[in-house]
Amino acid sequence: KKLPYLDFIKLDTQGSELDIIEGGEKTFGETLLAATIEVEFKQLYSDQPLFRDVDRRMASLGFSLASLVPINAVRREIGETVYDREEIAYAEALYVREAFEASTFLADADRSTILRFVLLLEGLGLVGYAVDIAVAAAAQNLDDAGLFRSIKTAIISRNERPSKSAARRASVAAGLHSFARRAYSLMPSPIQMLYRQSPLKKIYESWFKKFRRSRGVWRD
């Protein structure tokens, strides 16, 4: 079944990634929003395209490199005790549509495409980029400005990190819970029964529910 559009693709095809990009030029050039591609820095196969070839082609299709995560590195041995520094053999490259460099992207894209792009960027961990697109979309799409401002607020809220003091309290609380479970397991059965029937059990359960609701961040 033919898809009306393709937002994201992951390529790991043992050296034929560039051929796939060339074969899907229309999809890559018109509908794709992001892609992760395994790229090589050293030839593993005959006539294999390297990172520079893939990067050049993706740039020509309107994509920019967002991140590069090494998967494998090699280190040459020089003599018995001397080693060269590690060199990346292959890595996973994340490319995203150049929304700002391509000035027509936001103007030409419909609301659905912009929304998918923003949420995809957040899902890929590019939170700052997602917020930037939402802000730019709010400025350009006056009818949907409120929607994109709300999305920006939601993204920031979902990715907000706890304060250091909250993180410390969460760590202490998790340690206390682990200690309490261990102590309970070492209690004789009659003592365990007394504990289960005492108000202390309800107090502890209430505290622990509060801790779990906060997803590990203690809230006063």
C-alpha positions, 0 to 999 in steps of 0.5 A: 500500500502506497503511503501518502507521506513518509515522515521518518526512515531508518537506514542500515543496509550494509553499504547500500544506503546511498543507493536507497537515497538516490532511488527514493529521491522524490520521497527524500526531497519532498515528504521526509522530515528526518532520517537515521542512516548508518554511515561508514568512515572506512570502506567495509565493502567494495565501492562503498560510499562513505559518510562524506558521500551520504552527507553531501547528498542529504545536504543537497536534498535539504537536510542537515546533520543533527547528531552523529553517534559512533557505533564502532571505532578501531585503534591501530596497534603500533608495536607491542605497547603503543596504540594510535587514537581511536578512529570511527569506523561507522556511526549512526547519523541523524538528519533533519529537514532544514526548516530554517535554512529552507525559508519556504518550508514553514510557508509551504507546509500545512498544519499537519506536517508542521505538527508531525515535524515538531513532535518527531523532533521532540521524540528524537530528543531534539527538544530545542529544535522542536521548540524553535519550530513551534515558535516560528510556526506560531509567528507565521501561522496566525490562525494556529498561533495559540495551538503552537504556543500551547505545544511549545509550553507542553514540550518544555513541561514534558522535558523539564528536569527536576531541580538538584534538591528535588533529585537529591530528595528522590535519591534519598527516598528511593534508598529508604524504600529499598532499605524498607523492603529489605528490612521487611523481608528479614522480619520473622513472619509474626512481625510481618503480620503485626506490621501489615495490621498496623497504621504504619503500613498505611502511612508508608503506602501513602508516602510511597504512592506520592513518591511514585506519582511524582515519577521519582521526583519528590514533591512537597 
